[in-house]
Amino acid sequence: MSEETRYQELYRTTIPSVVSIYIAGNGRRPGGAGSGFVHETADGEWVVVTNQHVVGRETEVDVRFADGRWRVGEVVGSDAYTDLAVVGVPNLPDDVEPLVFAPENPVPGTHVAALGNPMGLDGSLSVGVVSGASRSMVTQSGFVIPDTVQTDAPINPGNSGGPLIDHSGRVVGVNRARGGDNIGFAVSAEVAARVVPTLVRDGEYRHPYLKVRTLDVSPSVAQANRLDRPRGVLVVDVDDGPAHGILRGSRDSRRVRGHDVPAGGDVVVSIDGEPVDAHEQLMRYLLLETRPGQEVTLELLRGGRRVEERVRLGERPMPGGRGDQEGRGRGPGGPRGPRGPRGQRRQRGTDIPIR
């Protein structure tokens, strides 16, 4: 099968499940538009997945399918920290089949297609490859989303919330942002597969956190802290939270190449036996492998010695509250709106601004 025929078939089989989402405006604010796609959770819920920034604080949105049919959807739940949201849509068209999440992140070089509603143009497809995986991405609200997929498939305003799919039609990411020419980002399928079922069930996702601020150990940081090589993440600050009194922050600084570099804090080199070479790995593990209240074991370099400390993870405050700085790109995020009803069970049948 030629590449052209492959993409034609991919479009034909997946586009009925891709939707455009419209937010009504009023006299005080403009409306908006974005994208989404139908997905079935493990509990048999058929819902529309999109971005949190597409639905904002709305409790109802207008949903348009590729064949032009409209539905009114109820916002089931949303999470600003991962920029994911779920919309329950009754009476889905008969030709709609749910798109499934890929079981793991795609490798660079994988051919992908971005589907959605760029610039208000319903049912659009753009193609490219995965340029990188396990990236960190800063949202408009200043939060950092770990484990995102980078692609050169054009992602434009309005694509937000639509699927990034591979040649088999599996969703490898939820499109959300353009980072520059030939650089786009999507929330990974691994993150979405973990967060979406909880949004359907509970309307929100509880995030674990340590309430610390860290810095990747670069050669300069390694030199300032007298480490034999760059590795791990340096604990810069420890706020009043789960790690207070357990982890040690940097109380000093040293001059390296004309710059003051934090020194003297713990250096985290593993969590539960998983190596930590950068802040991205620590955030990814916390998001994908842990829950609030869970105890984790941190392996540290402290004053030239290797030590272990156990920390019981706290629950990250809702966006906009005090103490929600961990994982931020150094802007408050708005809280999600009131919860609507749950998604429909197998029912068949903003950046204008465009987001």
Buried (B, 14 or more C-beta within 10 A) or exposed (E): EEEEEBBEEBBEEBBBBBBBBBBEEEEEEEBBBBBBBBBBBEEEBBBBBBBBBBBBEBBBBBBBBBEEEEBEBBBBBBBBBBBBBBBBBBEBBEEBBBBBBBEEBBEEEBBBBBBBBBEEEBBBBBBBBBBBBBBBBBBBBBBBBBBBBBBBBBBBBBBBBBBBBBBEBBBBBBBBBBBEEEBBBBBBBBBBBBBBBBBBBEBBBEBBBBBBBBBBBBEBBBBBBEBEEBBBBBBBBBBEBBBBEBBBBBEEEBEBEEEEBBBBBBBBBBBEEEEBBBBBBBBBBBBBBBEBEEEBEBBBBBEEEEEEBEBEBBEBBBBEEEEBBBBBEEEEBBBBBEBBEBBBEEEEEBBBBBB
